[in-house]
Amino acid sequence: MIDSRTNRKTVKKKKKKNKRFRSFLLIVLLLLIGIGSVFAYQIYSEAKRASEKIYAALDVSKLKKKPHENIEIKKDPMTILLVGVENQYHDEKGRSDVIMLLTVNPVTKKVYVLSIPRDTRVYIPAEGRKDKITHSYSYGGIEATIAAVNELIDVPIDYYITTNFEGFEQIVDSLGGVKVDVPFTFKAQLTRSLKWYTFHKGEMELNGNQALAYVRMRKSDPKGDLGRNERQKQVLRAIIDKSTSITSLPKLDDVIANLGDNVRTNIPPSDLLSFIYLYKKMKDVPVENLHLKGYNDFIDHIYYYIPDEQSVAEINETLKQALQKDTNTSYTQNSSEQNSKTSN
């Protein structure tokens, strides 16, 4: 028969163990909360500093087609122009090497992406003549590029995001690289070192320098600029997916810091969370790629990509339909009314 005193001792020991275990759990929990709070504060502080650097309003007086006002990110259709800027020298504005127009309608859940080849011949208002669209940025920054895009695509451009190549590399490196599915084997020259690097068909993990060479190569691509545009979209999606994944949380402060140094946008800091919410909501929505058809030509011994007028008309109609709020009123109509009021 077990002594009652032995039972009491056993119960006391168990209570002490449970108490110590609960205390241990409490300490661990407090540590986790503390570390998490410090981490959250660091991200918040970094994001606040970065957003102050990043934000740059558009000078709408330089734009013929004005962006729409009072956009509600979570429910209004919108357009975003993504521009990759190639800085040749520190005292120059550089060229718009990558130009992608993103059109999003949160209500109809339609997303369109149009890549405009850098050699596309278009009238550049800031230059006063037709030229390659890649030169537009050097004649007046982002406003000159938007004005040139609007000579081709007749929809308002609400937001823009620009980044330079150094920023692109740093962001990819901050994320620990990105994984892409290389469509075919090819060689491309890396920036700075000028060494040749081989990209093998299939899945590859790329660092920032390699990712930049991957998206810039076009001469060895059988599709030319179209193939290059597809690879740009592929890497952009990989960056967005990785930066919004939970495994990248510890790297976010570095990513945000790099954004602050190398990215500019007119998206107000107060709307950034709404954009993150919208992306999370629509990231599985199929993206429809629009292709600007055209042909190659040499004018005065200079190569140009000449856009097909029918293709331009079809793209404009598609995007105007995509920007409709309802069956009677469209976003583009509202912007036209706003433009006429501004001119009056």
Secondary structure, DSSP 8 states (H G I E B T S, - for coil): ---HHHHHHHHHHHHHHHHHHHHHHHHHHHHHHHHHHHHHHHHHHHHHHHHHHHB----GGG-SS---SS--TTTS-EEEEEEEEE-SSTTS--EEEEEEEEEEETTTTEEEEEE--TTBEEEETTTTEEEEGGGGGGGTHHHHHHHHHHHHS-S---EEEEEEHHHHHHHHHHTT-EEEEESS-EEEE-TTT--EEEE-SEEEEE-HHHHHHHHH--TT-TTTHHHHHHHHHHHHHHHHHHHTSGGGGGGHHHHHHHHHHHEEE-S-GGGHHHHHHHHHHHTTS-EEEE---EEEEEETTEEEEEE-HHHHHHHHHHHHHHTBSSSS-BHHHHHHHHHHHHH-
